[in-house]
Amino acid sequence: MSALRRAPDGVCALPAHARRKGQALVPAYWDEACHHLCARDRVLARLIPQFGPACLQSRGDAFTTLARSVVGQQISVKAAQAVWDRLLALLGAGDTVAPQALLAHGPQALRAAGLSARKVEYLLDLARHFDDGRIDPAAWHAMDDEAIIRELVAIRGIGRWTAEMFLIFYLLRPDVLPLDDVGLLRGISQCYFSGEPVTRSDAREVAAAWVPYRSVATWYIWRSLDPIPVAY
């Protein structure tokens, strides 16, 4: 369970393991995690130094992170970015999207951004959950990973993969292993098995050395496939 800093008025602020870097939030544990992983894993000891000071970043907006994860379900990173960019243009948004902005557009308008009918339904339902207060993002900081996943997967269109992306990219949780992520399995295949197919069991065995920083190791495995960091 992560500690939570509170502002003087009692309003929830940053989780204790996050710090600000410019406009973004980054993990305060990143350097420690990199040292740990380099000491435990020869592949990561070669991989991590290639990316210098780059690290995982959070946009600090719960709805945007979840909405972007829904957009990215079952399509490539490049395709997801293209659809997301069109959605931002449609909404006249900057880096973040407000639930109310989505709800102000009908399904047909959202379909014009390249979203499938199913994803439009999911995004609008997610927006309603935020808009009417059925979920409380501030409460998630004090909950463990599995409790958050259970709450998120109860929302239509959010499965375990989307919930795990939320844990990594919004809450900056350090020890998430998204075994449903195709990119992670492909990266492990290339980095550890000479391109041979790997099972979830194979990936879990490799990742045993990464505990308690499996999120960080996953981020670097993703970078081995695409040097440009993905953000949600």
N, C-alpha and C positions, 0 to 999 in steps of 0.2 A: 504494500500500500504506500503510495507516495505522499510525502508531506506537502503541505500547501502553504505558501506565504499569503498573508492577508494584508490588505491595505489598511490604513488607520481606521477607516470607517467600517471595517469588517467585510468589505466587498472582496470576493475572491480575486486574487491576482495571479502571478505565475506559479506553476508547480515548482517545487524546490529544485528539481533537476534541470530547469531551463534558465537561460539567460538571454538577454537581448543583444543582437548584433545588427546594428542599423535598424531597418524596419522589420527584420525577421526575428524569430525566436530560434535559438539553437540549443542543443543539449550541453549542459554544463559538464557532463561526464565524458565528452567525446575524446579528449586527449588520453584520459585514463583508459578508456575502452580500446583505443588504438594500440597503446602499449601492451595491454593484456592480450589482445588478439595476435599481435606480432610475436609475442613470446610463446603463444600456444599453437600457432598454425603457420606452417612454412609458406603456404600459398598466399595467405593474407600478408605475411611479412614482406613478400615481394610486391603485392598489389597495392597496399595502403600508401606507401611512399610516392607512388605514381600520381596521386591526386592532391598532393600538397595540403593546403589549409582548407580545402573544400569539405563541407560536412552537411549532414541532414539539416533542413530548415523547415520550420512551421510557419504558415501564413497567419497563425493565431486566430483563425476564424473557423469555428466548428462546422457551420452549415456549408461553407465553401468547400472544406475538405471532404465532407460526405458527398456533396453534390458532384464534385469532380471525380470522386471514386466511382459513383454510379455511372457517370458518363464513360469512364474508362473500362467498365466491365466487358470482358470477352472481346475486346478489340485491341489493336496494337497501340503502343504509346504514341506513335506518329498520328494515327487516325484519331485517337482520343484528343490529342492536342488541337487538331484541326476543328473538330466538333466543338470543343470548349471555346476556342477563339471565336467561332461563329456565334456561340451562345452569348458570350460577353458582348460582342458587337450588337446583337439583337437587343440585349437588356441595357445597353449603354453603360456597362459596368467597367470598373477598373480591374484590380486583381481579385476582388471578392464579390460574391453574389449574395444579395439579401433574399430571404424567403418571400417577402412581400413583392419583390420585383418579379420573381418567377410566377407567383400567383396572379399577377396583374396581366399576364399573357395567357391566352388560350392555348389549348393543345396544338392547334394547327400552326400557330406562330412558332411554337417550340419545335415542332416537326420540321419546319423550314430550316432550322439550324443544323439539321442532319441527324437528329435524335430519332430512334425508333419509337413506335407508339408505346411499347412497353416501358422504355426508359422515361418517356414523358410522364406516364402514369406514376412511376416510382418517384421521380423528382417532385411532382406536384404533391404527392402524399407526404414525402419528406418535408416539404415546405410547410404543409399544414401542421405537422407535428411540432415544428419550431414555432410557427405563428401562433398557435393556440395554447402553447405552454405544456403540451403533453410530455415533453422531455425537458430536462434541466441540465444543460451542458456543464454548469458550474459544479454539479454534484459528482461528475465523472472523475475529477481530480483526486477524490478521496476513495475511489473504488478500485478494486484490483482488476487486472486485465480481463479475466473470464467473466466477471460480473458485468463489465461494460459490454463485452461481446454479447452476452445474453440479452441485455437491454436493446442493443442496436439491431440484432437479427429479428427482433419482434416487429420491427418496422418493415413494411412491405418493400421488397426489392433490395434489402440489405442482407447479404449473406456473410459468412465468416470472413471471406477474403476482404470485403469492403470494410468490415469492422476492424480487421487487423491493419489495413492501410490507415485507418483513422487512429489507431493506437500509435502507429509509427509516426505518421506525418502531422498529426495535430497534438496529441498528448506527449509525443517524444518518448514513449515508453522504451526502455533500453533492451528488453529481452523478448521480443516478439519474433517468432519464426513462422512466416506465412507459407505453409507447405502446399497451399493451393495455387501459389503464384508460379506461373509458367516460366517467367524470367528467372526466378531463383533456381528452379530445377534445371533450366538450360545452362545457367551460369555454373552451377555445381558440376554438371555433366562436363562442360568444357574445361573447367579449372582443375577438377579432381579425378575425372574418369576418362580423359582423352577423347571426349565427345560421345562416349557410349551412353545410351539412355540410363537414367537413374530413376529409382522409385522413391516414394516418400520416405520409406524406411532408410534407404541409402542417404538421403538428404539429412534425416534426423541424426544418423550416426555421425556424419561429417560435422554437423552443427553442435554436437555434444561438447566439442572443444571450445565453442564460442560463448557458452554460458558464462557470465550473465549479460552478455552484450550481443545477443543474436540479431537484434535490429541493426546494429552497426555493421556487423559482418554481412548481413543481407544487403545493406546499402552499397557496400563495396563490391559484392558479387554482381549487383545490378550494374555498377560502373564498369565492370569488366566487359559487359556487353554493349553498353552505351555510355561513353564518357560524360555526356551531358546529364546532370542530375534531374531526376523526375521530381516534381513537386505536386502535392495535392492540396 
